[in-house]
């Protein structure tokens, strides 16, 4: 039996609603999975699945749909802590996260830049990699069945990207991507397409030297270690069908370089996966959608995909895929 923890996110957003709905749909098709919803039980309607339970975690202030309250920031983080501890102890095989509101957690006085960084700190891991996976919504023989985009840097200002890149960072990032694609995605020899940072991948140094000084040296060092790498590629052409057909994953240098085209191609189908953790974590690829909260109209497609991905990764890691 696979046991999944599902943290239900910002209580004033759509997280509780899509968590319950998606879990019920998912369990109808997956008879050997149990799901624990982690959140305040008052946020959920009664479920009729005996494999769906609520791990009651009380909110710290009244919840009004669509209205953020920084007093509940501690509640949101406590749901994450319960899931992390459960995964580290082996009680859960993976955790799935509903969206949180970064701003309201920061406004409460708690330093928080996102799930990815918080999970790394709690798990004692110096570096993790954010990767988005999704099925293209445009049906074409020119596109792969699954598009994967990983990021060298995540939630930092655009002006800080260059000074955060280094040969060492890219080497470690490529190593994490390679190992997790092998062990959790069952891709024996992953091919990683690496983007440049500057327009035209720097055009031989005329538009920036990051490719010459950082990206190319990192690629060459990792190729010498046996990794299958292609690049650096210009950002405006790296998502061409020819590249997408051959790449198991594209490594972008910064958030919007990779995720803008990814979300255009996979809108509503995307899953956020944190690579490099000792635990498995997946998430939806959208935000809290406060304007939809409490109206019972939020789309559960991304949450369903996140549950399916967590289940698949857990089975791959345990060697029970296809069982």
Rosetta blueprint (number, residue, H / E / L):
1 X L
2 X E
3 X E
4 X E
5 X E
6 X E
7 X E
8 X L
9 X L
10 X L
11 X L
12 X L
13 X L
14 X L
15 X H
16 X H
17 X H
18 X H
19 X H
20 X H
21 X H
22 X H
23 X H
24 X H
25 X H
26 X H
27 X H
28 X H
29 X H
30 X L
31 X L
32 X L
33 X E
34 X E
35 X E
36 X E
37 X E
38 X E
39 X E
40 X L
41 X H
42 X H
43 X H
44 X L
45 X L
46 X L
47 X L
48 X L
49 X L
50 X L
51 X L
52 X E
53 X E
54 X E
55 X E
56 X E
57 X L
58 X L
59 X L
60 X L
61 X L
62 X L
63 X L
64 X E
65 X L
66 X L
67 X E
68 X L
69 X L
70 X H
71 X H
72 X H
73 X H
74 X H
75 X H
76 X H
77 X H
78 X H
79 X H
80 X H
81 X H
82 X H
83 X H
84 X H
85 X H
86 X H
87 X H
88 X H
89 X L
90 X L
91 X L
92 X L
93 X L
94 X E
95 X E
96 X E
97 X E
98 X L
99 X L
100 X L
101 X L
102 X H
103 X H
104 X H
105 X H
106 X H
107 X H
108 X L
109 X L
110 X L
111 X L
112 X L
113 X L
114 X L
115 X H
116 X H
117 X H
118 X H
119 X H
120 X H
121 X H
122 X H
123 X H
124 X L
125 X L
126 X L
127 X L
128 X L
129 X E
130 X E
131 X E
132 X E
133 X E
134 X E
135 X L
136 X L
137 X L
138 X L
139 X L
140 X L
141 X L
142 X L
143 X L
144 X L
145 X L
146 X L
147 X E
148 X E
149 X E
150 X E
151 X E
152 X L
153 X L
154 X L
155 X L
156 X L
157 X L
158 X H
159 X H
160 X H
161 X H
162 X H
163 X H
164 X H
165 X L
166 X L
167 X H
168 X H
169 X H
170 X H
171 X H
172 X H
173 X H
174 X H
175 X H
176 X H
177 X H
178 X H
179 X H
180 X H
181 X H
182 X H
183 X H
184 X H
185 X H
186 X L
187 X L
188 X L
189 X L
190 X L
191 X E
192 X E
193 X E
194 X E
195 X E
196 X L
197 X L
198 X L
199 X H
200 X H
201 X H
202 X H
203 X L
204 X L
205 X L
206 X L
207 X L
208 X L
209 X L
210 X H
211 X H
212 X H
213 X H
214 X H
215 X H
216 X H
217 X H
218 X H
219 X H
220 X H
221 X H
222 X H
223 X H
224 X H
225 X L
226 X L
227 X L
228 X E
229 X E
230 X E
231 X E
232 X E
233 X E
234 X L
235 X L
236 X L
237 X L
238 X L
239 X L
240 X L
241 X H
242 X H
243 X H
244 X H
245 X H
246 X H
247 X L
248 X L
249 X E
250 X E
251 X E
252 X E
253 X L
254 X L
255 X H
256 X H
257 X H
258 X H
259 X H
260 X H
261 X H
262 X H
263 X H
264 X H
265 X H
266 X H
267 X L
268 X L
269 X L
270 X L
271 X E
272 X E
273 X E
274 X E
275 X E
276 X L
277 X L
278 X L
279 X L
280 X L
281 X E
282 X E
283 X E
284 X E
285 X L
286 X L
287 X L
288 X L
289 X L
290 X L
291 X L
292 X L
293 X L
294 X L
295 X L
296 X L
297 X L
298 X L
299 X L
300 X L
301 X H
302 X H
303 X H
304 X H
305 X H
306 X H
307 X H
308 X H
309 X H
310 X H
311 X H
312 X H
313 X H
314 X H
315 X H
316 X H
317 X H
318 X H
319 X L
320 X L
321 X L
322 X L
323 X L
